[in-house]
Amino acid sequence: MKRSIKNGFTLIEALLGLLISSIVCVLCVLFLQTAAYIIRFEPLHQEQMAILQLRQILACSRDIQVDAAKLTMIYRHDEIRIEQDKNRLVKRDGYEILMEGVDQIHFEEENKDIFIYWTKQGHHYKIQIY
């Protein structure tokens, strides 16, 4: 009786290997596209957190006075100011930094709504905070 020697792969094994390598290639391409998107994306996480903090502070405050350069209010029985210091937006009843790297910040009141305008790296932003 002759023994058959198996050299190579069967057709099913070759097709299965091709399928797995195709799936890995597709996943690599998707990963690279996502990585390229993340690199180009400029998130405004710090600004979003600052806006949320400002909204919380203003919601719990009274006697809010809007000046172009600052907000003054009574917050938890203390007078605080929100203003620009160098390239930062700070809360002054101490020195809490809300936003960094801003070129210019000013506040406006329109029909009892309060808006913050800021410029960062040549982009202009306007958000309602109260």
N, CA, C and O atoms as a Tinker XYZ file with bonds, in Angstrom:
   520  protein
     1  N      0.830000   -1.148000    0.000000    73     2
     2  CA     0.000000    0.000000    0.000000    64     1     3
     3  C      0.898000    1.241000    0.000000    63     2     4     5
     4  O      1.864000    1.336000    0.758000    81     3
     5  N      0.561000    2.150000   -0.840000    73     3     6
     6  CA     1.315000    3.388000   -0.969000    64     5     7
     7  C      0.767000    4.445000   -0.037000    63     6     8     9
     8  O     -0.444000    4.610000    0.117000    81     7
     9  N      1.666000    5.135000    0.561000    73     7    10
    10  CA     1.254000    6.270000    1.400000    64     9    11
    11  C      1.199000    7.520000    0.543000    63    10    12    13
    12  O      2.081000    7.766000   -0.279000    81    11
    13  N      0.154000    8.303000    0.746000    73    11    14
    14  CA     0.104000    9.581000    0.030000    64    13    15
    15  C      0.711000   10.654000    0.918000    63    14    16    17
    16  O      0.372000   10.755000    2.097000    81    15
    17  N      1.579000   11.428000    0.374000    73    15    18
    18  CA     2.230000   12.497000    1.108000    64    17    19
    19  C      1.485000   13.782000    0.796000    63    18    20    21
    20  O      1.270000   14.145000   -0.361000    81    19
    21  N      1.104000   14.448000    1.859000    73    19    22
    22  CA     0.345000   15.691000    1.698000    64    21    23
    23  C      1.307000   16.862000    1.659000    63    22    24    25
    24  O      1.899000   17.201000    2.684000    81    23
    25  N      1.476000   17.476000    0.527000    73    23    26
    26  CA     2.261000   18.692000    0.400000    64    25    27
    27  C      1.318000   19.805000   -0.044000    63    26    28    29
    28  O      0.594000   19.640000   -1.026000    81    27
    29  N      1.314000   20.935000    0.660000    73    27    30
    30  CA     0.496000   22.072000    0.254000    64    29    31
    31  C     -0.812000   22.129000    1.022000    63    30    32    33
    32  O     -1.023000   21.411000    2.000000    81    31
    33  N     -1.679000   23.004000    0.546000    73    31    34
    34  CA    -2.956000   23.263000    1.199000    64    33    35
    35  C     -4.085000   22.769000    0.314000    63    34    36    37
    36  O     -3.938000   22.643000   -0.902000    81    35
    37  N     -5.194000   22.497000    0.939000    73    35    38
    38  CA    -6.381000   22.185000    0.159000    64    37    39
    39  C     -6.991000   23.495000   -0.302000    63    38    40    41
    40  O     -6.608000   24.563000    0.175000    81    39
    41  N     -7.928000   23.422000   -1.217000    73    39    42
    42  CA    -8.574000   24.621000   -1.753000    64    41    43
    43  C     -9.323000   25.372000   -0.650000    63    42    44    45
    44  O     -9.300000   26.603000   -0.626000    81    43
    45  N     -9.969000   24.675000    0.240000    73    43    46
    46  CA   -10.732000   25.315000    1.321000    64    45    47
    47  C     -9.787000   26.042000    2.275000    63    46    48    49
    48  O    -10.092000   27.147000    2.723000    81    47
    49  N     -8.654000   25.440000    2.585000    73    47    50
    50  CA    -7.690000   26.103000    3.464000    64    49    51
    51  C     -7.138000   27.369000    2.818000    63    50    52    53
    52  O     -6.969000   28.383000    3.495000    81    51
    53  N     -6.862000   27.325000    1.542000    73    51    54
    54  CA    -6.353000   28.505000    0.840000    64    53    55
    55  C     -7.401000   29.609000    0.800000    63    54    56    57
    56  O     -7.070000   30.778000    1.001000    81    55
    57  N     -8.663000   29.257000    0.544000    73    55    58
    58  CA    -9.735000   30.258000    0.513000    64    57    59
    59  C     -9.976000   30.855000    1.899000    63    58    60    61
    60  O    -10.233000   32.052000    2.031000    81    59
    61  N     -9.891000   30.023000    2.917000    73    59    62
    62  CA   -10.062000   30.519000    4.283000    64    61    63
    63  C     -8.935000   31.484000    4.660000    63    62    64    65
    64  O     -9.185000   32.517000    5.281000    81    63
    65  N     -7.717000   31.156000    4.292000    73    63    66
    66  CA    -6.591000   32.072000    4.539000    64    65    67
    67  C     -6.742000   33.378000    3.790000    63    66    68    69
    68  O     -6.419000   34.443000    4.318000    81    67
    69  N     -7.237000   33.304000    2.554000    73    67    70
    70  CA    -7.469000   34.516000    1.762000    64    69    71
    71  C     -8.567000   35.368000    2.391000    63    70    72    73
    72  O     -8.455000   36.594000    2.424000    81    71
    73  N     -9.614000   34.739000    2.883000    73    71    74
    74  CA   -10.705000   35.471000    3.542000    64    73    75
    75  C    -10.205000   36.183000    4.795000    63    74    76    77
    76  O    -10.515000   37.356000    5.004000    81    75
    77  N     -9.452000   35.501000    5.613000    73    75    78
    78  CA    -8.934000   36.100000    6.853000    64    77    79
    79  C     -7.994000   37.255000    6.540000    63    78    80    81
    80  O     -8.065000   38.304000    7.179000    81    79
    81  N     -7.111000   37.070000    5.558000    73    79    82
    82  CA    -6.198000   38.169000    5.207000    64    81    83
    83  C     -6.953000   39.347000    4.605000    63    82    84    85
    84  O     -6.535000   40.490000    4.796000    81    83
    85  N     -8.044000   39.115000    3.890000    73    83    86
    86  CA    -8.861000   40.212000    3.350000    64    85    87
    87  C     -9.523000   40.997000    4.474000    63    86    88    89
    88  O     -9.560000   42.227000    4.443000    81    87
    89  N    -10.043000   40.285000    5.462000    73    87    90
    90  CA   -10.687000   40.963000    6.601000    64    89    91
    91  C     -9.665000   41.793000    7.361000    63    90    92    93
    92  O     -9.964000   42.920000    7.756000    81    91
    93  N     -8.478000   41.269000    7.572000    73    91    94
    94  CA    -7.428000   42.013000    8.273000    64    93    95
    95  C     -7.044000   43.261000    7.476000    63    94    96    97
    96  O     -6.839000   44.322000    8.064000    81    95
    97  N     -6.945000   43.153000    6.156000    73    95    98
    98  CA    -6.605000   44.319000    5.324000    64    97    99
    99  C     -7.687000   45.390000    5.412000    63    98   100   101
   100  O     -7.372000   46.575000    5.528000    81    99
   101  N     -8.953000   44.992000    5.360000    73    99   102
   102  CA   -10.058000   45.956000    5.469000    64   101   103
   103  C    -10.020000   46.645000    6.826000    63   102   104   105
   104  O    -10.199000   47.861000    6.903000    81   103
   105  N     -9.792000   45.897000    7.889000    73   103   106
   106  CA    -9.709000   46.500000    9.222000    64   105   107
   107  C     -8.531000   47.464000    9.343000    63   106   108   109
   108  O     -8.643000   48.500000    9.998000    81   107
   109  N     -7.405000   47.131000    8.719000    73   107   110
   110  CA    -6.252000   48.040000    8.741000    64   109   111
   111  C     -6.554000   49.339000    8.013000    63   110   112   113
   112  O     -6.178000   50.413000    8.480000    81   111
   113  N     -7.227000   49.252000    6.876000    73   111   114
   114  CA    -7.585000   50.460000    6.129000    64   113   115
   115  C     -8.544000   51.320000    6.948000    63   114   116   117
   116  O     -8.378000   52.538000    7.003000    81   115
   117  N     -9.544000   50.711000    7.584000    73   115   118
   118  CA   -10.475000   51.469000    8.431000    64   117   119
   119  C     -9.758000   52.121000    9.606000    63   118   120   121
   120  O    -10.048000   53.265000    9.956000    81   119
   121  N     -8.835000   51.408000   10.208000    73   119   122
   122  CA    -8.057000   51.960000   11.311000    64   121   123
   123  C     -7.245000   53.163000   10.856000    63   122   124   125
   124  O     -7.211000   54.183000   11.545000    81   123
   125  N     -6.590000   53.056000    9.707000    73   123   126
   126  CA    -5.781000   54.173000    9.199000    64   125   127
   127  C     -6.650000   55.373000    8.840000    63   126   128   129
   128  O     -6.248000   56.513000    9.076000    81   127
   129  N     -7.834000   55.140000    8.274000    73   127   130
   130  CA    -8.741000   56.252000    7.974000    64   129   131
   131  C     -9.184000   56.950000    9.259000    63   130   132   133
   132  O     -9.232000   58.179000    9.309000    81   131
   133  N     -9.504000   56.183000   10.287000    73   131   134
   134  CA    -9.914000   56.758000   11.565000    64   133   135
   135  C     -8.766000   57.530000   12.202000    63   134   136   137
   136  O     -8.975000   58.612000   12.751000    81   135
   137  N     -7.573000   56.991000   12.135000    73   135   138
   138  CA    -6.402000   57.681000   12.702000    64   137   139
   139  C     -6.151000   58.994000   11.965000    63   138   140   141
   140  O     -5.836000   60.002000   12.597000    81   139
   141  N     -6.284000   58.996000   10.641000    73   139   142
   142  CA    -6.099000   60.233000    9.875000    64   141   143
   143  C     -7.164000   61.258000   10.232000    63   142   144   145
   144  O     -6.864000   62.450000   10.305000    81   143
   145  N     -8.395000   60.827000   10.455000    73   143   146
   146  CA    -9.470000   61.737000   10.847000    64   145   147
   147  C     -9.188000   62.341000   12.218000    63   146   148   149
   148  O     -9.396000   63.535000   12.432000    81   147
   149  N     -8.719000   61.518000   13.136000    73   147   150
   150  CA    -8.429000   62.008000   14.488000    64   149   151
   151  C     -7.288000   63.011000   14.465000    63   150   152   153
   152  O     -7.314000   63.986000   15.215000    81   151
   153  N     -6.304000   62.795000   13.633000    73   151   154
   154  CA    -5.175000   63.721000   13.540000    64   153   155
   155  C     -5.634000   65.072000   12.997000    63   154   156   157
   156  O     -5.180000   66.115000   13.469000    81   155
   157  N     -6.528000   65.062000   12.013000    73   155   158
   158  CA    -7.018000   66.315000   11.426000    64   157   159
   159  C     -8.053000   67.000000   12.293000    63   158   160   161
   160  O     -8.235000   68.212000   12.173000    81   159
   161  N     -8.735000   66.276000   13.159000    73   159   162
   162  CA    -9.815000   66.801000   13.970000    64   161   163
   163  C     -9.259000   67.667000   15.089000    63   162   164   165
   164  O     -8.339000   67.259000   15.798000    81   163
   165  N     -9.812000   68.854000   15.247000    73   163   166
   166  CA    -9.406000   69.751000   16.331000    64   165   167
   167  C    -10.531000   69.809000   17.366000    63   166   168   169
   168  O    -11.472000   70.588000   17.215000    81   167
   169  N    -10.440000   69.011000   18.384000    73   167   170
   170  CA   -11.537000   68.985000   19.354000    64   169   171
   171  C    -11.569000   70.247000   20.207000    63   170   172   173
   172  O    -10.542000   70.883000   20.446000    81   171
   173  N    -12.735000   70.583000   20.644000    73   171   174
   174  CA   -12.915000   71.738000   21.517000    64   173   175
   175  C    -13.389000   71.255000   22.895000    63   174   176   177
   176  O    -14.301000   71.827000   23.491000    81   175
   177  N    -12.749000   70.195000   23.378000    73   175   178
   178  CA   -13.175000   69.633000   24.655000    64   177   179
   179  C    -13.022000   70.629000   25.794000    63   178   180   181
   180  O    -13.908000   70.751000   26.641000    81   179
   181  N    -11.905000   71.338000   25.816000    73   179   182
   182  CA   -11.684000   72.309000   26.887000    64   181   183
   183  C    -12.741000   73.405000   26.820000    63   182   184   185
   184  O    -13.272000   73.819000   27.850000    81   183
   185  N    -13.046000   73.872000   25.619000    73   183   186
   186  CA   -14.047000   74.913000   25.468000    64   185   187
   187  C    -15.432000   74.412000   25.855000    63   186   188   189
   188  O    -16.204000   75.140000   26.479000    81   187
   189  N    -15.750000   73.176000   25.490000    73   187   190
   190  CA   -17.050000   72.616000   25.856000    64   189   191
   191  C    -17.189000   72.493000   27.368000    63   190   192   193
   192  O    -18.250000   72.781000   27.920000    81   191
   193  N    -16.126000   72.070000   28.036000    73   191   194
   194  CA   -16.168000   71.984000   29.494000    64   193   195
   195  C    -16.306000   73.372000   30.121000    63   194   196   197
   196  O    -17.036000   73.546000   31.096000    81   195
   197  N    -15.607000   74.351000   29.562000    73   195   198
   198  CA   -15.707000   75.721000   30.083000    64   197   199
   199  C    -17.126000   76.255000   29.925000    63   198   200   201
   200  O    -17.648000   76.905000   30.830000    81   199
   201  N    -17.755000   75.985000   28.779000    73   199   202
   202  CA   -19.126000   76.446000   28.555000    64   201   203
   203  C    -20.071000   75.790000   29.561000    63   202   204   205
   204  O    -20.941000   76.459000   30.120000    81   203
   205  N    -19.907000   74.493000   29.792000    73   203   206
   206  CA   -20.749000   73.811000   30.782000    64   205   207
   207  C    -20.546000   74.384000   32.180000    63   206   208   209
   208  O    -21.510000   74.558000   32.926000    81   207
   209  N    -19.296000   74.678000   32.541000    73   207   210
   210  CA   -19.029000   75.268000   33.847000    64   209   211
   211  C    -19.644000   76.661000   33.955000    63   210   212   213
   212  O    -20.228000   77.009000   34.981000    81   211
   213  N    -19.513000   77.452000   32.897000    73   211   214
   214  CA   -20.102000   78.793000   32.915000    64   213   215
   215  C    -21.617000   78.724000   33.049000    63   214   216   217
   216  O    -22.213000   79.497000   33.800000    81   215
   217  N    -22.235000   77.809000   32.329000    73   215   218
   218  CA   -23.692000   77.670000   32.424000    64   217   219
   219  C    -24.119000   77.263000   33.832000    63   218   220   221
   220  O    -25.121000   77.762000   34.345000    81   219
   221  N    -23.370000   76.368000   34.454000    73   219   222
   222  CA   -23.695000   75.959000   35.823000    64   221   223
   223  C    -23.526000   77.127000   36.790000    63   222   224   225
   224  O    -24.379000   77.352000   37.648000    81   223
   225  N    -22.446000   77.858000   36.656000    73   223   226
   226  CA   -22.197000   79.004000   37.535000    64   225   227
   227  C    -23.288000   80.049000   37.377000    63   226   228   229
   228  O    -23.805000   80.569000   38.366000    81   227
   229  N    -23.643000   80.360000   36.123000    73   227   230
   230  CA   -24.666000   81.378000   35.881000    64   229   231
   231  C    -26.045000   80.917000   36.347000    63   230   232   233
   232  O    -26.840000   81.732000   36.815000    81   231
   233  N    -26.338000   79.630000   36.226000    73   231   234
   234  CA   -27.636000   79.121000   36.661000    64   233   235
   235  C    -27.796000   79.227000   38.178000    63   234   236   237
   236  O    -28.913000   79.382000   38.672000    81   235
   237  N    -26.708000   79.146000   38.906000    73   235   238
   238  CA   -26.753000   79.203000   40.372000    64   237   239
   239  C    -26.415000   80.590000   40.911000    63   238   240   241
   240  O    -26.264000   80.759000   42.121000    81   239
   241  N    -26.295000   81.575000   40.041000    73   239   242
   242  CA   -25.873000   82.912000   40.462000    64   241   243
   243  C    -27.041000   83.880000   40.473000    63   242   244   245
   244  O    -28.108000   83.617000   39.918000    81   243
   245  N    -26.802000   85.007000   41.125000    73   243   246
   246  CA   -27.772000   86.104000   41.113000    64   245   247
   247  C    -27.009000   87.407000   40.906000    63   246   248   249
   248  O    -25.784000   87.442000   41.024000    81   247
   249  N    -27.726000   88.458000   40.604000    73   247   250
   250  CA   -27.150000   89.786000   40.361000    64   249   251
   251  C    -26.049000   89.719000   39.298000    63   250   252   253
   252  O    -24.928000   90.175000   39.523000    81   251
   253  N    -26.375000   89.158000   38.164000    73   251   254
   254  CA   -25.390000   89.008000   37.086000    64   253   255
   255  C    -25.257000   90.333000   36.346000    63   254   256   257
   256  O    -26.249000   90.904000   35.892000    81   255
   257  N    -24.026000   90.814000   36.230000    73   255   258
   258  CA   -23.746000   92.044000   35.494000    64   257   259
   259  C    -22.818000   91.707000   34.341000    63   258   260   261
   260  O    -21.764000   91.096000   34.519000    81   259
   261  N    -23.242000   92.125000   33.150000    73   259   262
   262  CA   -22.477000   91.804000   31.948000    64   261   263
   263  C    -21.733000   93.042000   31.491000    63   262   264   265
   264  O    -22.333000   94.084000   31.231000    81   263
   265  N    -20.443000   92.917000   31.399000    73   263   266
   266  CA   -19.582000   93.945000   30.834000    64   265   267
   267  C    -18.891000   93.273000   29.650000    63   266   268   269
   268  O    -18.781000   92.048000   29.616000    81   267
   269  N    -18.431000   94.048000   28.695000    73   267   270
   270  CA   -17.784000   93.448000   27.525000    64   269   271
   271  C    -16.564000   92.630000   27.921000    63   270   272   273
   272  O    -16.266000   91.616000   27.290000    81   271
   273  N    -15.865000   93.056000   28.949000    73   271   274
   274  CA   -14.619000   92.387000   29.334000    64   273   275
   275  C    -14.799000   91.353000   30.434000    63   274   276   277
   276  O    -13.916000   90.520000   30.638000    81   275
   277  N    -15.933000   91.384000   31.158000    73   275   278
   278  CA   -16.077000   90.457000   32.274000    64   277   279
   279  C    -17.536000   90.248000   32.643000    63   278   280   281
   280  O    -18.412000   91.033000   32.279000    81   279
   281  N    -17.766000   89.175000   33.370000    73   279   282
   282  CA   -19.048000   88.906000   34.011000    64   281   283
   283  C    -18.839000   89.004000   35.513000    63   282   284   285
   284  O    -17.871000   88.458000   36.042000    81   283
   285  N    -19.729000   89.689000   36.196000    73   283   286
   286  CA   -19.665000   89.792000   37.652000    64   285   287
   287  C    -20.981000   89.276000   38.205000    63   286   288   289
   288  O    -22.050000   89.602000   37.688000    81   287
   289  N    -20.902000   88.467000   39.261000    73   287   290
   290  CA   -22.114000   87.880000   39.821000    64   289   291
   291  C    -21.892000   87.457000   41.265000    63   290   292   293
   292  O    -20.763000   87.405000   41.753000    81   291
   293  N    -22.995000   87.157000   41.929000    73   291   294
   294  CA   -22.948000   86.587000   43.270000    64   293   295
   295  C    -23.212000   85.090000   43.104000    63   294   296   297
   296  O    -24.279000   84.674000   42.654000    81   295
   297  N    -22.214000   84.301000   43.479000    73   295   298
   298  CA   -22.294000   82.849000   43.338000    64   297   299
   299  C    -21.998000   82.225000   44.686000    63   298   300   301
   300  O    -20.885000   82.337000   45.201000    81   299
   301  N    -22.993000   81.568000   45.256000    73   299   302
   302  CA   -22.866000   80.934000   46.567000    64   301   303
   303  C    -22.361000   81.918000   47.624000    63   302   304   305
   304  O    -21.421000   81.630000   48.365000    81   303
   305  N    -22.992000   83.055000   47.673000    73   303   306
   306  CA   -22.721000   84.105000   48.663000    64   305   307
   307  C    -21.372000   84.799000   48.472000    63   306   308   309
   308  O    -20.968000   85.579000   49.335000    81   307
   309  N    -20.676000   84.547000   47.392000    73   307   310
   310  CA   -19.409000   85.220000   47.109000    64   309   311
   311  C    -19.519000   85.941000   45.772000    63   310   312   313
   312  O    -20.173000   85.463000   44.845000    81   311
   313  N    -18.872000   87.093000   45.689000    73   311   314
   314  CA   -18.826000   87.789000   44.402000    64   313   315
   315  C    -17.675000   87.213000   43.587000    63   314   316   317
   316  O    -16.542000   87.130000   44.060000    81   315
   317  N    -17.979000   86.823000   42.372000    73   315   318
   318  CA   -16.938000   86.298000   41.488000    64   317   319
   319  C    -16.972000   87.046000   40.163000    63   318   320   321
   320  O    -17.976000   87.659000   39.801000    81   319
   321  N    -15.857000   86.982000   39.452000    73   319   322
   322  CA   -15.731000   87.589000   38.132000    64   321   323
   323  C    -15.213000   86.529000   37.168000    63   322   324   325
   324  O    -14.330000   85.740000   37.504000    81   323
   325  N    -15.772000   86.526000   35.982000    73   323   326
   326  CA   -15.270000   85.704000   34.891000    64   325   327
   327  C    -14.664000   86.686000   33.902000    63   326   328   329
   328  O    -15.368000   87.546000   33.372000    81   327
   329  N    -13.365000   86.570000   33.650000    73   327   330
   330  CA   -12.694000   87.532000   32.790000    64   329   331
   331  C    -11.485000   86.906000   32.113000    63   330   332   333
   332  O    -11.060000   85.802000   32.453000    81   331
   333  N    -10.943000   87.637000   31.151000    73   331   334
   334  CA    -9.747000   87.176000   30.454000    64   333   335
   335  C     -8.510000   87.676000   31.184000    63   334   336   337
   336  O     -8.429000   88.837000   31.585000    81   335
   337  N     -7.551000   86.775000   31.349000    73   335   338
   338  CA    -6.252000   87.125000   31.914000    64   337   339
   339  C     -5.204000   86.544000   30.982000    63   338   340   341
   340  O     -5.027000   85.328000   30.907000    81   339
   341  N     -4.513000   87.422000   30.277000    73   339   342
   342  CA    -3.549000   87.034000   29.244000    64   341   343
   343  C     -4.266000   86.207000   28.195000    63   342   344   345
   344  O     -5.141000   86.737000   27.511000    81   343
   345  N     -3.940000   84.946000   28.037000    73   343   346
   346  CA    -4.610000   84.138000   27.020000    64   345   347
   347  C     -5.513000   83.086000   27.673000    63   346   348   349
   348  O     -5.670000   81.982000   27.152000    81   347
   349  N     -6.101000   83.440000   28.810000    73   347   350
   350  CA    -6.943000   82.505000   29.554000    64   349   351
   351  C     -8.260000   83.152000   29.943000    63   350   352   353
   352  O     -8.345000   84.366000   30.132000    81   351
   353  N     -9.275000   82.326000   30.059000    73   351   354
   354  CA   -10.531000   82.737000   30.672000    64   353   355
   355  C    -10.500000   82.190000   32.084000    63   354   356   357
   356  O    -10.373000   80.982000   32.283000    81   355
   357  N    -10.615000   83.070000   33.064000    73   355   358
   358  CA   -10.466000   82.653000   34.462000    64   357   359
   359  C    -11.676000   83.066000   35.290000    63   358   360   361
   360  O    -12.378000   84.026000   34.975000    81   359
   361  N    -11.892000   82.308000   36.357000    73   359   362
   362  CA   -12.905000   82.636000   37.358000    64   361   363
   363  C    -12.161000   83.198000   38.545000    63   362   364   365
   364  O    -11.305000   82.531000   39.127000    81   363
   365  N    -12.490000   84.437000   38.908000    73   363   366
   366  CA   -11.780000   85.130000   39.989000    64   365   367
   367  C    -12.617000   85.167000   41.251000    63   366   368   369
   368  O    -13.462000   86.046000   41.421000    81   367
   369  N    -12.394000   84.261000   42.089000    73   367   370
   370  CA   -12.638000   84.334000   43.510000    64   369   371
   371  C    -11.477000   83.551000   44.074000    63   370   372   373
   372  O    -11.496000   83.016000   45.182000    81   371
   373  N    -10.503000   83.524000   43.260000    73   371   374
   374  CA    -9.249000   82.802000   43.364000    64   373   375
   375  C     -8.666000   82.931000   41.964000    63   374   376   377
   376  O     -8.564000   84.035000   41.427000    81   375
   377  N     -8.296000   81.838000   41.392000    73   375   378
   378  CA    -7.777000   81.868000   40.024000    64   377   379
   379  C     -8.021000   80.499000   39.407000    63   378   380   381
   380  O     -7.104000   79.684000   39.309000    81   379
   381  N     -9.248000   80.249000   38.994000    73   379   382
   382  CA    -9.608000   78.983000   38.357000    64   381   383
   383  C     -9.615000   79.187000   36.849000    63   382   384   385
   384  O    -10.369000   80.014000   36.337000    81   383
   385  N     -8.782000   78.440000   36.138000    73   383   386
   386  CA    -8.689000   78.566000   34.681000    64   385   387
   387  C     -9.800000   77.749000   34.048000    63   386   388   389
   388  O     -9.924000   76.549000   34.293000    81   387
   389  N    -10.616000   78.420000   33.222000    73   387   390
   390  CA   -11.694000   77.734000   32.523000    64   389   391
   391  C    -11.295000   77.373000   31.093000    63   390   392   393
   392  O    -11.655000   76.307000   30.594000    81   391
   393  N    -10.546000   78.270000   30.435000    73   391   394
   394  CA   -10.173000   78.064000   29.042000    64   393   395
   395  C     -8.776000   78.632000   28.828000    63   394   396   397
   396  O     -8.439000   79.679000   29.381000    81   395
   397  N     -7.961000   77.948000   28.028000    73   395   398
   398  CA    -6.609000   78.423000   27.746000    64   397   399
   399  C     -6.411000   78.584000   26.243000    63   398   400   401
   400  O     -7.130000   77.998000   25.433000    81   399
   401  N     -5.416000   79.393000   25.896000    73   399   402
   402  CA    -5.028000   79.540000   24.497000    64   401   403
   403  C     -5.966000   80.397000   23.678000    63   402   404   405
   404  O     -5.991000   80.273000   22.453000    81   403
   405  N     -6.744000   81.270000   24.315000    73   403   406
   406  CA    -7.672000   82.127000   23.583000    64   405   407
   407  C     -7.007000   83.473000   23.298000    63   406   408   409
   408  O     -6.248000   83.995000   24.114000    81   407
   409  N     -7.306000   84.009000   22.144000    73   407   410
   410  CA    -6.731000   85.299000   21.768000    64   409   411
   411  C     -7.537000   86.449000   22.344000    63   410   412   413
   412  O     -6.972000   87.410000   22.867000    81   411
   413  N     -8.860000   86.353000   22.249000    73   411   414
   414  CA    -9.709000   87.438000   22.711000    64   413   415
   415  C    -11.044000   86.868000   23.177000    63   414   416   417
   416  O    -11.578000   85.938000   22.573000    81   415
   417  N    -11.575000   87.435000   24.257000    73   415   418
   418  CA   -12.868000   87.010000   24.803000    64   417   419
   419  C    -13.665000   88.258000   25.150000    63   418   420   421
   420  O    -13.130000   89.219000   25.704000    81   419
   421  N    -14.959000   88.228000   24.815000    73   419   422
   422  CA   -15.832000   89.269000   25.338000    64   421   423
   423  C    -17.243000   88.715000   25.495000    63   422   424   425
   424  O    -17.604000   87.702000   24.895000    81   423
   425  N    -18.025000   89.397000   26.310000    73   423   426
   426  CA   -19.372000   88.958000   26.655000    64   425   427
   427  C    -20.361000   89.999000   26.155000    63   426   428   429
   428  O    -20.055000   91.189000   26.086000    81   427
   429  N    -21.554000   89.526000   25.808000    73   427   430
   430  CA   -22.636000   90.423000   25.393000    64   429   431
   431  C    -23.947000   89.913000   25.933000    63   430   432   433
   432  O    -24.147000   88.710000   26.099000    81   431
   433  N    -24.844000   90.852000   26.207000    73   431   434
   434  CA   -26.189000   90.500000   26.643000    64   433   435
   435  C    -27.155000   90.939000   25.560000    63   434   436   437
   436  O    -27.186000   92.107000   25.174000    81   435
   437  N    -27.939000   89.995000   25.074000    73   435   438
   438  CA   -28.924000   90.274000   24.028000    64   437   439
   439  C    -30.266000   89.705000   24.476000    63   438   440   441
   440  O    -30.411000   88.489000   24.606000    81   439
   441  N    -31.231000   90.561000   24.707000    73   439   442
   442  CA   -32.576000   90.139000   25.112000    64   441   443
   443  C    -32.549000   89.180000   26.308000    63   442   444   445
   444  O    -33.170000   88.118000   26.268000    81   443
   445  N    -31.849000   89.546000   27.337000    73   443   446
   446  CA   -31.695000   88.781000   28.576000    64   445   447
   447  C    -30.940000   87.464000   28.396000    63   446   448   449
   448  O    -30.888000   86.654000   29.322000    81   447
   449  N    -30.364000   87.243000   27.234000    73   447   450
   450  CA   -29.491000   86.094000   27.004000    64   449   451
   451  C    -28.054000   86.590000   27.053000    63   450   452   453
   452  O    -27.761000   87.701000   26.610000    81   451
   453  N    -27.164000   85.776000   27.584000    73   451   454
   454  CA   -25.752000   86.149000   27.679000    64   453   455
   455  C    -24.957000   85.261000   26.731000    63   454   456   457
   456  O    -25.084000   84.036000   26.747000    81   455
   457  N    -24.140000   85.901000   25.910000    73   455   458
   458  CA   -23.317000   85.204000   24.934000    64   457   459
   459  C    -21.844000   85.457000   25.237000    63   458   460   461
   460  O    -21.470000   86.527000   25.717000    81   459
   461  N    -21.023000   84.463000   24.950000    73   459   462
   462  CA   -19.583000   84.620000   25.026000    64   461   463
   463  C    -19.036000   84.504000   23.612000    63   462   464   465
   464  O    -19.401000   83.602000   22.858000    81   463
   465  N    -18.169000   85.420000   23.274000    73   463   466
   466  CA   -17.483000   85.420000   21.978000    64   465   467
   467  C    -16.000000   85.229000   22.266000    63   466   468   469
   468  O    -15.446000   85.888000   23.146000    81   467
   469  N    -15.359000   84.332000   21.530000    73   467   470
   470  CA   -13.919000   84.190000   21.695000    64   469   471
   471  C    -13.276000   83.830000   20.375000    63   470   472   473
   472  O    -13.894000   83.269000   19.471000    81   471
   473  N    -11.991000   84.183000   20.310000    73   471   474
   474  CA   -11.170000   83.891000   19.140000    64   473   475
   475  C    -10.019000   83.008000   19.588000    63   474   476   477
   476  O     -9.334000   83.301000   20.569000    81   475
   477  N     -9.819000   81.927000   18.855000    73   475   478
   478  CA    -8.735000   80.998000   19.166000    64   477   479
   479  C     -8.148000   80.514000   17.855000    63   478   480   481
   480  O     -8.849000   79.926000   17.032000    81   479
   481  N     -6.869000   80.760000   17.663000    73   479   482
   482  CA    -6.123000   80.348000   16.476000    64   481   483
   483  C     -6.815000   80.791000   15.189000    63   482   484   485
   484  O     -6.892000   80.034000   14.221000    81   483
   485  N     -7.314000   82.014000   15.192000    73   483   486
   486  CA    -7.935000   82.584000   14.007000    64   485   487
   487  C     -9.389000   82.196000   13.786000    63   486   488   489
   488  O    -10.016000   82.697000   12.853000    81   487
   489  N     -9.942000   81.318000   14.617000    73   487   490
   490  CA   -11.346000   80.916000   14.498000    64   489   491
   491  C    -12.171000   81.703000   15.504000    63   490   492   493
   492  O    -11.741000   81.919000   16.637000    81   491
   493  N    -13.356000   82.130000   15.088000    73   491   494
   494  CA   -14.247000   82.905000   15.946000    64   493   495
   495  C    -15.405000   82.019000   16.390000    63   494   496   497
   496  O    -15.970000   81.276000   15.587000    81   495
   497  N    -15.752000   82.101000   17.665000    73   495   498
   498  CA   -16.808000   81.287000   18.232000    64   497   499
   499  C    -17.792000   82.174000   18.991000    63   498   500   501
   500  O    -17.406000   83.186000   19.575000    81   499
   501  N    -19.060000   81.785000   18.976000    73   499   502
   502  CA   -20.111000   82.493000   19.721000    64   501   503
   503  C    -21.028000   81.430000   20.312000    63   502   504   505
   504  O    -21.557000   80.586000   19.588000    81   503
   505  N    -21.215000   81.472000   21.634000    73   503   506
   506  CA   -22.040000   80.486000   22.316000    64   505   507
   507  C    -22.919000   81.211000   23.330000    63   506   508   509
   508  O    -22.469000   82.127000   24.017000    81   507
   509  N    -24.162000   80.793000   23.410000    73   507   510
   510  CA   -25.050000   81.311000   24.457000    64   509   511
   511  C    -24.754000   80.558000   25.740000    63   510   512   513
   512  O    -24.756000   79.327000   25.757000    81   511
   513  N    -24.500000   81.289000   26.808000    73   511   514
   514  CA   -24.184000   80.643000   28.072000    64   513   515
   515  C    -25.272000   80.844000   29.127000    63   514   516   517
   516  O    -25.256000   80.178000   30.162000    81   515
   517  N    -26.223000   81.762000   28.875000    73   515   518
   518  CA   -27.312000   81.956000   29.845000    64   517   519
   519  C    -28.514000   82.499000   29.136000    63   518   520
   520  O    -29.546000   82.737000   29.764000    81   519
